[in-house]
Amino acid sequence: MEEEVYEECTLIRDYLTAGEEDALSTLRKLKEESHKIRDKIRKIEEALALAPQHQSPSAFHKTREGLHRELGGCFQQLEKLRGVWKEWETRREVANKRKTVLLGYSP
């Protein structure tokens, strides 16, 4: 009896279309990538806060300048990811709408 219930539950996975699965998979990857970038941003911000001020003024400014440049690059990457996210979110919505039309739930 247990196996029958389990087999029935696994068949439910087919409720997503290929387009929806593709979009959701890509969205998950984008989310993972954004989490990595955000972690990097946090570490850079910590490094900026803890930057040794006992260095020579020129070394101190070079260190901070490099960290600020890297931080700016991270923010640019996040901005690009947001744009890609919006595209894939739109694709997911289109795939979902198409499925509901094909199933007869929407006109």
Buried (B, 14 or more C-beta within 10 A) or exposed (E): EEEEEEEEEEEEEEEBBEBBEBBBEBBEEBEEBBEEBEEBBEEBEEBBEEEEEEEEEEEBEEBBEEBEEBBEEBEEBBEEBEEEBEEBBEBBEEBBEBBEEEEEEEE
